Amino acid sequence: MPVVTSSPESDGRVADAVAGHWVDRLAPRGVRPYLRLARIDRPIGWWLLLLPCWWSSALAALASHARFPDPAHLLLFLVGAIAMRGAGSTYNDIADRDLDAQVERTRSRPLPSGQVRTRSAALFLVAQALVGLAVLLQFNRTAILVGMASLVPVAIYPFMKRVMSMPQAVLGLAFSWGALMGWVAVFGELAEPALLLYLGTVAWVVGYDTIYAVQDIEDDEIAGIRSSARLFGRGLKPAIGLCYAVSAVAIALAAFLAGAGPLGALGIILFAAHLGWQVHRLRPGDGRGALRLFRSNRDAGLILFAGLAADALWQGLS
């Protein structure tokens, strides 16, 4: 008998999702398309949204001489990151459903593949946004206003790939917003460390999302989708290296102004080394390798958070 093999399109899985994820194994079949729409089967997205929040919380702990970032804030940021990443992804998929149908990696997503109707996706978007709003309302008034302002880059990002050569810059503005939130949640105002952290995080996002875009260069050219990977061309690795260098320097300055010591410096050095390793390992024609490097930014971000948090604890015990 011939062996029948399944594809992401045939069983509903999304092409670049984590293999063997619990969404595919345990979730009820009717719920799976919505979990995929929210990218629950691709947790790297909410990690990358969460980490700047945690970095900012750690900087605030250093500046306020607390022994550790506020655990309640860390938990709220976790819930908020999962909800708002899901809402943002759902919104992005609604806006991009026609473009996604033209790209090999994205045509298996729930909307272009027909697993979810647009109206149902919109209702799901509202539900996730309400969860995010409930989380935001737990913070002080200034933090609420700052958080609401993040909706501007989130709203315009899906359309930037149609009109600008580097839409990753707008994604950076949106995905880096947490770099402001942890600080303002503690102090009720913004200051230089938070702004420098935001700048460094924007550069980090542009760098890692350019690596992510390497997967789609050929399909993007056919579909007319713009990306920084296409823009940089042969200068891809130096451009990513520059983004990462700006990120490391800006974050180091932010940590210095917040009062970081040797452990924080060590975290930043290891973070920068990880970014340099990514640039060294990147191969422009290797889409799978690019995806692995992109996902490794979770580890880079956790290293940085661990260094900053350990520094706050050490200083608090000294």
BAFI-3210 file (N, C-alpha, C; in Angstrom, 3 decimals, decimal comma, padded with zeros to 6 digits):
// residues 318
n [1|2|3|4|5|6|7|8|9|10|11|12|13|14|15|16|17|18|19|20|21|22|23|24|25|26|27|28|29|30|31|32|33|34|35|36|37|38|39|40|41|42|43|44|45|46|47|48|49|50|51|52|53|54|55|56|57|58|59|60|61|62|63|64|65|66|67|68|69|70|71|72|73|74|75|76|77|78|79|80|81|82|83|84|85|86|87|88|89|90|91|92|93|94|95|96|97|98|99|100|101|102|103|104|105|106|107|108|109|110|111|112|113|114|115|116|117|118|119|120|121|122|123|124|125|126|127|128|129|130|131|132|133|134|135|136|137|138|139|140|141|142|143|144|145|146|147|148|149|150|151|152|153|154|155|156|157|158|159|160|161|162|163|164|165|166|167|168|169|170|171|172|173|174|175|176|177|178|179|180|181|182|183|184|185|186|187|188|189|190|191|192|193|194|195|196|197|198|199|200|201|202|203|204|205|206|207|208|209|210|211|212|213|214|215|216|217|218|219|220|221|222|223|224|225|226|227|228|229|230|231|232|233|234|235|236|237|238|239|240|241|242|243|244|245|246|247|248|249|250|251|252|253|254|255|256|257|258|259|260|261|262|263|264|265|266|267|268|269|270|271|272|273|274|275|276|277|278|279|280|281|282|283|284|285|286|287|288|289|290|291|292|293|294|295|296|297|298|299|300|301|302|303|304|305|306|307|308|309|310|311|312|313|314|315|316|317|318]
n.u [000,834|000,461|002,161|000,657|001,357|001,125|000,552|001,126|-001,040|-002,965|-003,665|-004,221|-002,153|000,244|002,811|005,351|005,226|005,964|007,081|005,088|003,699|001,585|-000,860|-001,457|-001,672|-003,285|-005,338|-008,870|-010,270|-011,856|-011,042|-008,425|-007,744|-008,137|-006,344|-004,060|-004,320|-003,876|-001,245|-000,410|000,790|003,252|005,270|007,430|006,872|005,318|007,196|009,195|007,832|007,362|009,883|011,225|009,568|010,178|012,934|012,790|011,447|013,430|015,460|014,121|013,972|016,683|017,167|015,466|016,441|015,421|015,209|014,449|012,765|009,328|007,284|004,511|004,142|005,756|004,262|001,808|002,718|003,424|000,918|-000,339|001,365|001,005|-001,731|-001,881|-000,043|-001,358|-003,680|-002,555|-001,398|-003,665|-005,004|-003,077|-003,156|-005,739|-005,561|-003,598|-004,481|-004,863|-002,307|-000,884|-001,793|-000,265|002,276|004,497|005,190|003,172|000,649|-000,717|-001,883|-004,665|-006,662|-006,054|-006,124|-008,716|-009,722|-010,758|-013,247|-013,338|-014,996|-015,329|-012,697|-012,330|-014,021|-012,714|-010,355|-011,231|-011,938|-009,438|-008,127|-009,580|-008,805|-006,143|-006,581|-007,748|-005,546|-003,826|-005,184|-004,522|-002,334|-000,649|-001,965|-000,396|001,073|-001,032|-001,831|000,522|000,648|-001,713|-000,977|000,636|-000,933|-000,948|001,476|001,030|-001,386|-000,776|001,272|000,750|000,255|002,497|004,349|003,533|004,106|006,576|010,142|011,356|009,600|010,069|011,034|008,796|007,542|009,419|008,998|006,520|006,831|008,705|007,624|007,224|009,616|009,337|007,226|007,722|009,317|007,764|005,640|006,604|007,715|005,942|006,488|008,445|011,945|015,469|016,869|014,791|014,039|016,403|016,636|014,390|015,144|017,350|016,031|014,309|016,203|017,168|014,853|014,501|016,815|016,505|014,072|014,701|016,384|014,406|012,890|014,441|013,592|011,560|012,340|012,355|009,615|008,485|009,465|008,093|005,431|005,485|006,006|007,498|010,582|013,119|015,103|015,093|015,718|018,326|019,849|022,844|024,262|023,288|024,187|026,141|024,368|022,494|024,288|025,014|022,589|022,339|024,624|024,023|021,864|023,044|024,801|023,060|021,404|023,315|024,059|021,619|021,411|023,658|022,946|020,810|022,032|023,341|025,594|028,503|027,325|025,108|026,489|027,833|025,663|024,852|027,120|027,155|024,699|025,217|027,251|025,817|024,156|026,105|026,997|024,726|024,751|027,134|026,500|024,451|023,116|022,329|020,811|019,622|016,778|015,599|017,646|017,754|015,310|015,765|017,810|016,441|014,521|016,246|016,609|015,017|016,484|018,715|017,514|016,582|019,000|019,984|017,999|018,327|020,900|020,514|018,514|019,811|021,817|020,352|019,427|021,860|022,886|020,879|021,246|023,675]
n.v [-001,198|002,289|004,843|007,369|010,638|013,393|016,925|020,334|021,791|019,826|018,749|020,910|022,086|024,745|025,872|026,775|026,213|024,999|021,711|018,945|020,273|020,963|021,998|020,728|018,128|017,857|019,792|020,420|019,649|021,606|023,911|024,295|025,806|028,460|028,715|028,483|030,746|032,660|032,176|030,363|027,965|028,739|029,819|031,566|034,163|035,458|035,331|037,046|039,424|039,663|039,724|042,348|043,748|042,483|043,037|045,807|045,942|044,826|046,768|048,874|047,812|047,851|050,609|051,504|050,301|047,863|044,404|042,585|042,370|043,386|040,739|040,499|042,288|041,042|038,697|039,767|040,983|038,703|037,401|039,463|039,711|037,280|037,450|039,875|039,437|037,391|038,781|040,767|039,162|037,942|040,184|040,994|038,778|038,956|041,326|040,576|038,382|037,861|038,291|036,391|034,042|033,801|033,119|030,524|029,699|030,824|030,255|028,180|029,135|029,795|031,622|032,187|029,521|028,813|027,746|029,304|031,809|035,249|036,976|035,520|035,470|038,175|038,568|036,938|038,337|040,654|039,524|038,664|041,121|042,350|040,872|041,700|044,393|044,228|043,363|045,585|047,568|047,099|048,519|051,680|055,021|056,441|054,365|052,994|054,839|054,993|052,332|052,172|053,827|052,201|050,982|052,376|051,937|049,177|049,029|050,090|048,552|046,061|047,063|048,301|046,750|046,945|049,479|050,493|049,965|048,777|047,386|046,209|048,107|049,443|047,321|046,965|049,267|048,619|046,032|046,535|047,959|047,149|047,708|050,189|049,884|048,355|050,046|052,433|051,395|051,123|053,647|055,569|057,402|058,245|057,834|058,431|055,826|053,990|054,954|054,647|051,881|051,198|052,164|050,449|048,017|048,262|048,236|045,649|044,126|044,790|043,604|040,787|040,224|040,651|038,486|036,511|037,119|036,141|033,635|034,013|035,351|034,768|034,163|036,553|038,364|037,525|037,983|040,666|041,705|043,717|043,803|043,987|042,106|041,730|044,351|044,791|042,903|041,806|042,889|041,846|040,439|042,291|044,436|043,402|042,872|045,507|046,495|044,860|045,655|048,331|047,815|046,421|048,399|050,538|049,317|048,693|051,290|052,112|050,325|051,103|053,734|053,102|052,027|049,554|046,861|044,703|042,108|042,729|043,857|041,594|040,045|041,637|041,495|038,742|038,583|040,261|038,739|036,475|037,576|038,288|035,726|034,785|036,348|035,456|032,768|032,902|032,077|033,272|031,793|029,772|028,925|027,378|027,332|030,044|030,393|028,917|030,465|032,866|032,065|031,565|033,937|034,153|032,841|034,511|036,840|035,989|035,501|038,113|039,243|037,631|038,398|041,141|040,960|039,369|041,103|043,148|041,700|041,016|043,571|044,371|042,694|043,409]
n.w [000,000|-000,720|001,075|002,853|003,364|005,601|005,397|006,548|005,556|005,167|007,655|009,183|010,608|011,032|008,871|009,937|012,622|015,979|016,047|017,077|019,060|021,933|021,135|018,724|019,589|021,913|022,191|021,674|018,483|017,194|018,423|017,815|015,373|016,256|018,372|016,888|015,335|017,252|017,639|019,589|019,220|018,454|020,454|020,599|019,798|021,848|023,847|022,864|022,921|025,614|026,923|026,739|028,536|030,951|031,078|031,420|033,852|035,458|035,217|036,470|039,035|039,743|039,686|041,680|043,865|044,662|045,621|043,733|040,559|040,551|041,400|040,888|038,782|036,837|036,385|035,463|033,121|031,705|031,242|029,835|027,611|026,248|025,623|024,123|022,116|020,803|020,020|018,374|016,385|015,323|014,297|012,421|010,700|009,711|008,239|006,426|004,984|002,237|001,129|002,583|001,480|-000,764|-000,083|000,636|003,299|004,841|003,849|005,013|007,279|009,531|008,412|005,508|004,694|005,081|007,451|009,463|009,548|008,487|010,032|012,401|013,246|013,778|015,998|017,813|018,020|019,386|021,863|022,853|023,005|025,019|027,243|027,363|027,914|030,453|031,925|031,595|033,002|035,604|036,312|037,106|036,339|034,450|033,281|032,090|030,123|028,595|027,748|026,190|024,085|022,585|020,733|018,379|016,650|016,448|015,055|012,522|011,510|009,917|007,367|006,479|005,114|002,557|001,693|002,555|002,562|004,721|006,781|009,200|010,940|011,923|013,161|015,148|016,715|017,802|019,033|020,927|022,962|025,565|026,836|027,848|029,581|031,990|033,478|033,763|035,138|037,687|038,435|037,486|035,550|032,617|031,918|031,186|031,251|030,553|028,036|026,565|026,754|025,289|022,718|022,241|022,213|020,021|017,937|018,322|017,696|014,970|013,980|014,655|013,371|010,757|010,318|010,576|008,309|006,279|005,583|003,729|001,430|-001,399|-001,973|-001,103|-002,970|-005,250|-004,489|-004,054|-001,541|000,864|002,695|005,252|004,839|002,069|001,346|002,399|001,063|-000,350|001,671|004,003|006,415|007,572|008,039|009,872|011,894|012,563|013,555|015,819|017,226|017,841|019,479|021,693|022,713|023,368|025,291|027,211|028,031|029,115|031,274|032,762|033,512|035,131|037,268|037,211|038,063|038,181|037,656|036,089|033,930|033,039|032,155|029,985|028,345|027,709|026,409|024,181|023,015|022,267|020,290|018,413|017,752|016,417|014,066|012,949|012,421|010,588|007,432|004,360|002,449|003,862|005,087|007,161|009,040|009,597|010,896|013,232|014,392|014,762|016,680|018,766|020,051|022,244|024,238|024,328|025,293|027,806|029,079|029,327|031,004|033,275|034,102|034,753|036,728|038,643|039,360|040,604|042,825|044,079|044,716|046,420|048,578|049,484]
ca.u [000,000|001,230|002,169|000,096|001,965|000,325|001,211|000,446|-002,331|-003,949|-004,134|-004,486|-000,978|000,880|004,089|006,530|004,935|006,813|006,623|004,628|003,186|000,380|-002,037|-001,736|-001,871|-004,215|-006,454|-010,011|-010,045|-012,510|-010,366|-007,055|-007,486|-008,080|-005,070|-003,044|-004,496|-003,240|000,159|-000,080|001,697|004,555|005,420|008,533|006,351|005,002|008,451|009,887|007,053|007,464|011,225|011,488|008,848|010,966|014,157|012,437|011,173|014,717|016,106|013,406|014,394|018,012|017,090|014,709|017,142|014,647|015,993|014,015|011,616|008,047|006,735|003,161|004,311|006,260|003,152|000,874|003,320|003,338|-000,456|-000,589|002,129|000,348|-003,005|-001,709|000,597|-002,424|-004,535|-001,812|-001,251|-004,975|-005,205|-002,150|-003,624|-006,928|-005,105|-002,680|-004,961|-004,653|-000,871|-000,439|-002,146|000,705|003,588|004,512|005,245|002,009|-000,645|-001,391|-002,481|-006,110|-007,501|-005,902|-006,455|-010,155|-010,122|-011,486|-013,804|-012,852|-015,841|-014,996|-011,372|-012,493|-014,575|-011,640|-009,454|-011,817|-011,850|-008,046|-007,825|-010,210|-007,916|-005,021|-007,042|-007,919|-004,203|-003,304|-005,887|-003,963|-001,185|-000,966|-002,592|000,582|001,351|-002,194|-001,760|001,644|000,248|-002,696|-000,288|001,259|-001,858|-000,686|002,321|000,413|-002,445|-000,286|002,319|000,440|000,163|003,779|005,067|003,050|004,469|007,938|011,104|011,777|008,491|010,565|011,220|007,518|007,381|010,274|008,320|005,420|007,256|009,626|006,905|007,408|010,807|008,852|006,167|008,213|009,826|006,681|004,787|007,205|007,984|004,855|006,994|009,535|013,238|016,483|017,130|013,706|014,078|017,550|016,272|013,461|015,940|018,099|015,116|013,879|017,285|017,163|013,718|014,800|017,812|016,011|013,012|015,366|016,752|013,160|012,434|015,268|012,811|010,532|012,850|011,911|008,164|008,183|009,731|007,003|004,196|005,660|006,050|008,773|011,165|014,504|015,969|015,200|016,365|019,753|020,471|024,157|024,748|022,381|024,853|026,625|023,242|021,999|025,331|024,910|021,399|022,639|025,606|023,269|021,064|023,879|025,329|021,965|020,978|024,383|023,928|020,425|021,734|024,591|022,197|019,925|022,840|023,773|026,960|029,207|026,460|024,369|027,425|028,064|024,475|024,876|028,204|026,708|023,641|025,862|027,957|024,811|023,757|027,206|026,960|023,658|025,216|028,159|025,897|023,420|023,381|021,175|019,982|019,187|015,579|015,422|018,649|017,345|014,242|016,376|018,509|015,407|013,960|017,255|016,585|014,432|017,580|019,508|016,766|016,572|020,341|020,051|017,134|018,947|022,000|019,999|017,805|020,810|022,507|019,464|019,436|023,183|022,976|019,930|021,772|024,966]
ca.v [000,000|003,517|005,561|008,705|011,574|014,591|018,216|021,281|022,172|018,745|018,496|022,167|022,676|025,854|025,365|027,071|026,024|024,048|020,339|018,190|021,166|020,433|022,429|019,702|016,818|017,798|020,734|019,977|019,958|022,843|025,042|024,403|026,935|029,723|028,719|028,766|032,145|033,425|031,751|029,603|026,900|029,366|030,653|032,521|035,522|036,114|035,489|038,243|040,570|039,699|039,963|043,763|044,103|041,973|043,837|047,107|045,716|044,624|048,079|049,629|047,265|048,382|052,041|051,738|049,545|046,687|043,179|041,786|042,961|043,101|039,489|040,711|042,903|040,021|037,811|040,527|041,140|037,400|037,224|040,484|039,427|036,181|037,944|040,907|038,831|036,707|039,784|041,377|038,181|037,790|041,402|040,931|037,760|039,486|042,312|039,973|037,066|037,674|038,150|035,126|032,955|033,767|032,762|029,117|029,514|031,375|029,901|027,198|029,795|029,524|032,443|031,877|028,123|028,647|027,084|030,286|032,907|036,563|037,506|034,790|035,937|039,514|038,401|036,379|039,465|041,495|038,802|038,719|042,506|042,627|040,296|042,614|045,606|043,902|043,362|046,954|048,359|046,803|049,379|053,073|055,764|056,738|053,114|052,703|055,725|054,553|051,078|052,441|054,433|051,154|050,535|053,087|051,131|047,867|049,171|050,405|047,641|045,128|047,729|048,897|045,922|047,316|050,850|050,863|048,901|048,125|047,375|045,741|049,257|049,681|046,191|047,247|050,240|047,949|044,903|047,003|048,847|046,672|048,327|051,369|049,553|047,920|051,215|053,359|050,717|051,327|055,051|056,447|058,346|057,726|058,467|058,058|054,384|053,327|055,383|053,978|050,472|051,116|052,295|049,218|046,922|048,456|047,739|044,185|043,589|044,906|042,589|039,403|040,019|040,529|037,069|035,785|037,381|035,394|032,474|034,341|036,296|034,451|034,334|037,975|039,020|037,185|038,603|042,109|042,066|044,336|043,409|044,414|041,083|042,082|045,655|044,712|042,128|041,228|043,456|041,360|040,157|043,523|045,258|042,804|043,111|046,895|046,572|044,218|046,475|049,452|047,264|046,132|049,654|051,296|048,606|048,877|052,644|052,115|049,621|051,947|054,841|052,547|051,612|048,160|046,568|043,661|041,025|043,273|043,972|040,243|039,684|042,381|040,937|037,445|038,903|040,745|037,615|035,635|038,254|038,131|034,334|034,669|036,928|034,548|031,517|033,127|031,798|033,880|030,840|028,698|029,371|026,645|027,828|031,384|030,246|028,497|031,613|033,785|031,539|031,590|035,222|033,948|032,526|035,728|037,748|035,461|035,732|039,520|039,427|036,970|039,229|042,354|040,581|038,922|042,301|043,799|040,891|041,157|044,902|044,440|041,929|043,966]
ca.w [000,000|-000,695|002,342|002,721|004,300|005,825|005,305|007,412|004,990|005,228|009,009|009,860|011,235|010,333|008,370|010,738|014,039|016,688|015,804|018,231|020,094|022,563|020,374|017,720|020,201|023,028|022,111|020,862|017,067|016,808|019,050|017,305|014,464|016,995|019,076|015,872|014,955|018,329|017,655|020,787|018,798|018,176|021,651|020,519|019,625|023,117|024,573|022,382|023,388|027,073|027,456|027,024|029,772|032,077|031,151|031,978|035,270|036,125|035,306|037,505|040,325|040,017|039,960|042,912|044,910|045,059|045,494|042,578|039,865|041,191|040,852|040,349|037,463|035,914|036,037|034,631|031,797|031,036|030,754|028,826|026,395|025,530|025,087|023,100|020,954|020,085|019,386|017,276|015,310|014,695|013,502|011,294|009,762|009,035|007,257|005,448|004,555|000,794|000,910|003,162|000,571|-001,848|000,455|001,011|004,734|005,536|003,251|005,861|008,437|009,582|007,528|004,079|004,422|005,208|008,699|010,262|008,767|008,901|011,099|013,626|013,660|014,356|017,343|018,620|018,248|020,431|023,134|023,320|023,355|026,314|028,256|027,462|028,590|031,873|032,508|031,597|034,016|036,919|036,536|037,399|035,243|033,399|032,576|031,242|028,957|027,770|027,125|025,142|022,948|021,772|019,696|017,120|015,754|016,221|014,058|011,180|011,043|008,824|006,070|006,130|004,148|001,224|001,325|002,927|002,296|005,955|007,747|010,499|011,825|012,598|014,083|016,290|017,575|018,499|019,852|021,966|023,883|026,927|027,406|028,568|030,531|033,293|034,189|034,117|036,124|039,000|038,753|037,058|034,548|031,811|032,154|030,203|031,119|029,818|026,636|025,943|026,624|024,154|021,499|022,038|021,899|018,633|017,080|018,473|016,945|013,536|013,666|014,656|012,393|009,460|010,234|010,329|006,943|005,333|005,141|002,740|000,436|-002,762|-002,061|-000,946|-004,250|-006,165|-004,017|-003,926|-000,131|001,180|003,975|005,416|004,257|000,652|001,229|002,684|-000,004|-000,069|002,923|005,044|007,687|008,201|008,488|011,109|012,892|013,000|014,419|017,092|017,934|018,401|020,578|022,855|023,265|023,988|026,497|028,189|028,569|029,961|032,512|033,514|034,120|036,155|038,407|037,126|038,449|037,419|037,167|034,965|032,818|032,521|031,374|028,718|027,523|027,188|025,447|022,966|022,403|021,616|019,064|017,465|017,286|015,432|012,801|012,410|011,968|009,576|006,021|003,678|001,717|004,761|005,774|008,421|009,966|010,006|011,877|014,499|014,962|015,218|017,927|019,830|020,729|023,573|025,152|024,486|026,155|029,177|029,624|029,728|032,171|034,420|034,555|035,394|037,955|039,604|039,830|041,575|044,036|044,715|045,315|047,515|049,713|049,896]
c.u [000,865|001,106|001,666|000,725|001,106|001,179|000,515|-000,924|-003,384|-004,481|-004,316|-003,283|-000,411|002,320|005,262|006,271|005,912|006,251|006,214|004,087|001,876|-000,900|-002,443|-002,096|-003,053|-005,441|-007,606|-009,876|-010,668|-011,845|-009,003|-006,842|-007,380|-006,792|-003,929|-003,115|-003,820|-001,761|000,543|000,879|003,066|004,872|006,536|008,021|006,027|006,230|009,147|009,130|007,219|008,824|011,557|010,756|009,657|012,286|013,874|012,130|012,468|015,484|015,451|013,779|015,777|017,939|016,388|015,312|016,286|015,489|015,642|012,904|010,312|007,428|005,339|003,231|004,791|005,138|002,136|001,425|003,263|001,952|-000,753|000,132|001,473|-000,938|-002,792|-000,923|-000,440|-003,332|-003,840|-001,648|-002,565|-005,278|-004,331|-002,638|-004,887|-006,505|-004,318|-003,212|-004,762|-003,174|-000,362|-000,731|-001,130|002,093|003,541|004,418|003,954|000,661|-001,409|-002,001|-004,005|-006,964|-007,282|-006,243|-007,944|-010,619|-010,957|-012,005|-013,346|-013,670|-015,528|-013,638|-011,465|-013,057|-013,526|-010,608|-009,957|-011,678|-010,432|-007,663|-008,419|-009,391|-006,711|-005,388|-007,203|-006,571|-003,683|-003,918|-005,396|-002,809|-001,627|-001,438|-001,609|000,905|000,190|-002,145|-000,628|001,290|-000,749|-002,031|000,363|000,363|-001,600|000,251|001,754|-000,602|-001,900|000,702|001,908|000,442|001,501|004,547|004,618|003,625|005,890|008,864|011,553|010,659|008,917|010,789|009,937|007,212|008,216|009,642|007,236|005,923|008,182|008,923|007,060|008,630|010,465|007,966|006,678|008,693|008,682|005,722|005,306|007,265|006,860|005,289|008,123|010,814|014,249|016,757|016,059|013,747|015,250|017,284|015,326|014,215|016,706|017,218|014,586|014,941|017,369|016,053|013,986|015,809|017,229|014,892|013,557|015,846|015,517|012,718|013,269|014,502|011,967|011,026|012,291|010,412|007,773|008,427|008,599|005,724|004,290|005,655|007,439|009,259|012,596|015,470|016,156|015,966|017,878|020,510|021,795|024,758|023,959|023,092|025,457|025,495|022,659|023,009|025,285|023,709|021,698|023,663|024,930|022,461|021,899|024,386|024,232|021,504|022,036|024,311|022,721|020,721|022,682|023,858|021,265|020,699|023,301|025,244|027,547|028,306|025,595|025,242|027,704|026,876|024,466|025,955|027,780|025,587|024,253|026,601|026,986|024,363|024,845|027,267|025,879|024,100|026,240|027,537|024,912|023,924|022,168|020,272|019,391|017,989|015,373|016,420|018,298|016,243|014,795|017,093|017,521|014,857|014,958|017,290|015,846|015,530|018,451|018,820|016,707|017,928|020,459|019,203|017,767|020,086|021,530|019,311|018,786|021,569|021,664|019,473|020,754|023,307|022,032|020,412|023,070|024,817]
c.v [001,243|004,195|006,974|009,591|012,804|015,826|019,159|021,654|021,090|018,501|019,760|022,804|023,794|025,473|025,597|026,956|025,017|022,642|019,660|019,040|020,616|020,878|021,354|018,355|016,767|018,689|020,144|020,472|021,296|024,090|025,303|025,571|028,276|029,831|029,006|030,217|033,052|033,075|031,031|028,467|027,431|030,333|031,678|033,956|036,191|036,226|036,791|039,519|040,763|040,175|041,439|044,274|043,683|042,721|045,177|047,002|045,529|045,931|048,922|049,131|047,786|049,842|052,352|051,000|048,423|045,436|042,350|042,542|042,516|041,829|039,645|041,337|041,874|039,094|038,525|040,702|039,831|037,195|038,223|040,210|038,317|036,674|038,921|040,401|038,090|037,674|040,420|040,434|037,973|038,987|041,385|039,927|038,204|040,448|041,669|038,693|036,825|037,507|036,812|033,942|032,791|033,311|031,353|028,920|029,916|030,935|028,862|027,826|029,683|030,346|032,128|030,435|027,829|027,958|027,998|031,380|034,241|037,128|036,821|035,224|037,305|039,443|037,849|037,457|040,338|040,821|038,859|040,134|042,882|042,033|041,214|043,895|045,368|043,874|044,785|047,789|048,079|047,735|050,814|053,816|056,057|055,496|052,739|053,550|055,318|053,259|051,279|053,025|053,392|050,689|051,215|052,297|049,746|047,947|049,370|049,373|046,735|045,757|048,292|048,081|046,194|048,653|051,242|049,671|048,172|048,177|046,886|046,899|049,565|048,543|046,416|048,235|049,573|046,895|045,318|047,786|048,431|047,253|049,602|050,971|049,157|049,081|052,110|052,722|050,914|052,811|056,012|057,515|057,683|058,494|057,886|056,557|053,649|053,692|054,744|052,485|050,274|051,202|051,010|048,048|047,042|047,910|046,217|043,560|043,662|043,838|041,194|039,194|040,022|039,099|036,224|035,914|036,663|034,191|032,755|035,188|036,016|034,666|035,805|038,740|038,766|037,920|040,118|042,593|042,596|043,879|043,900|043,386|041,335|043,383|045,548|043,888|041,512|041,772|042,984|041,186|041,418|044,396|044,718|043,019|044,530|047,086|046,006|045,019|047,678|048,991|047,074|047,411|050,420|050,635|048,733|050,264|052,740|051,463|050,449|053,070|054,348|052,049|050,174|048,023|045,439|042,545|041,496|043,409|042,610|039,783|040,364|041,827|039,600|037,621|039,340|039,622|036,692|036,267|038,134|036,723|034,145|035,191|036,003|033,305|031,687|032,811|032,268|032,903|029,740|029,168|028,677|027,104|029,209|031,322|029,830|029,666|032,638|033,332|031,613|032,927|035,156|033,696|033,755|036,690|037,286|035,634|037,173|039,767|038,816|037,813|040,464|042,033|040,123|040,111|043,035|043,037|041,058|042,509|045,025|043,735|042,515|045,039]
c.w [000,000|000,665|002,106|003,787|004,425|005,675|006,253|006,896|005,183|006,625|009,822|010,513|010,369|010,045|009,304|012,236|014,649|016,504|017,104|019,351|020,647|021,857|019,378|018,338|021,169|022,894|021,299|019,427|016,661|017,359|018,414|016,346|015,183|017,813|018,106|015,408|015,980|018,474|018,949|020,448|018,392|019,310|021,574|020,420|020,944|023,995|024,165|022,732|024,893|027,563|027,664|028,261|030,986|032,215|031,838|033,465|036,054|036,257|036,399|038,893|040,707|040,437|041,271|044,109|045,498|044,843|044,263|041,872|040,522|040,599|040,270|038,967|036,438|035,454|035,144|033,222|031,006|030,439|029,629|027,523|025,578|024,871|023,940|021,906|020,105|019,363|018,197|016,104|014,572|013,797|012,256|010,248|009,026|007,928|006,121|004,812|003,058|000,469|001,430|002,252|-000,556|-001,396|001,024|002,522|005,429|004,975|004,067|007,112|008,390|008,623|006,046|003,727|004,601|006,481|009,593|009,332|009,343|010,060|012,425|014,157|014,316|015,772|018,306|018,964|019,399|021,797|023,700|023,754|024,707|027,463|028,459|028,188|030,084|032,593|032,640|032,719|035,438|037,280|036,834|036,141|034,113|032,592|031,651|029,970|028,018|027,043|025,997|023,892|022,044|020,639|018,354|016,208|015,472|015,081|012,648|010,641|009,877|007,438|005,597|005,101|002,715|000,758|001,689|002,809|003,543|006,982|009,119|011,469|012,596|013,564|015,337|017,247|018,407|019,480|020,992|023,062|025,341|027,605|028,161|029,745|031,911|034,140|034,665|035,117|037,536|039,371|038,349|036,084|033,772|032,117|031,166|030,122|030,319|028,342|025,896|025,767|025,445|022,830|021,209|021,656|020,474|017,677|017,133|017,640|015,441|013,128|013,608|013,652|010,972|009,259|009,917|008,875|005,893|004,775|003,905|001,578|-000,959|-002,924|-001,939|-002,240|-005,237|-005,787|-003,898|-002,489|000,195|002,550|004,036|004,843|002,760|000,476|001,409|001,648|000,402|001,220|004,125|006,388|008,330|008,744|009,789|012,233|013,426|013,926|015,799|017,900|018,587|019,604|021,833|023,515|023,987|025,283|027,593|028,826|029,503|031,305|033,383|034,221|035,229|037,373|038,389|037,494|037,626|036,874|036,010|033,742|032,194|031,677|030,022|027,789|026,912|026,163|024,121|022,244|021,671|020,295|017,995|016,895|016,236|014,062|012,151|011,794|010,817|008,172|005,227|002,939|002,566|005,588|007,105|009,469|010,478|011,061|013,231|015,174|015,502|016,568|019,075|020,552|022,061|024,595|025,395|025,451|027,594|029,851|030,131|030,975|033,416|034,978|035,303|036,715|039,030|040,188|040,873|042,899|044,802|045,414|046,513|048,768|050,261|050,963]
res [m|p|v|v|t|s|s|p|e|s|d|g|r|v|a|d|a|v|a|g|h|w|v|d|r|l|a|p|r|g|v|r|p|y|l|r|l|a|r|i|d|r|p|i|g|w|w|l|l|l|l|p|c|w|w|s|s|a|l|a|a|l|a|s|h|a|r|f|p|d|p|a|h|l|l|l|f|l|v|g|a|i|a|m|r|g|a|g|s|t|y|n|d|i|a|d|r|d|l|d|a|q|v|e|r|t|r|s|r|p|l|p|s|g|q|v|r|t|r|s|a|a|l|f|l|v|a|q|a|l|v|g|l|a|v|l|l|q|f|n|r|t|a|i|l|v|g|m|a|s|l|v|p|v|a|i|y|p|f|m|k|r|v|m|s|m|p|q|a|v|l|g|l|a|f|s|w|g|a|l|m|g|w|v|a|v|f|g|e|l|a|e|p|a|l|l|l|y|l|g|t|v|a|w|v|v|g|y|d|t|i|y|a|v|q|d|i|e|d|d|e|i|a|g|i|r|s|s|a|r|l|f|g|r|g|l|k|p|a|i|g|l|c|y|a|v|s|a|v|a|i|a|l|a|a|f|l|a|g|a|g|p|l|g|a|l|g|i|i|l|f|a|a|h|l|g|w|q|v|h|r|l|r|p|g|d|g|r|g|a|l|r|l|f|r|s|n|r|d|a|g|l|i|l|f|a|g|l|a|a|d|a|l|w|q|g|l|s]
***
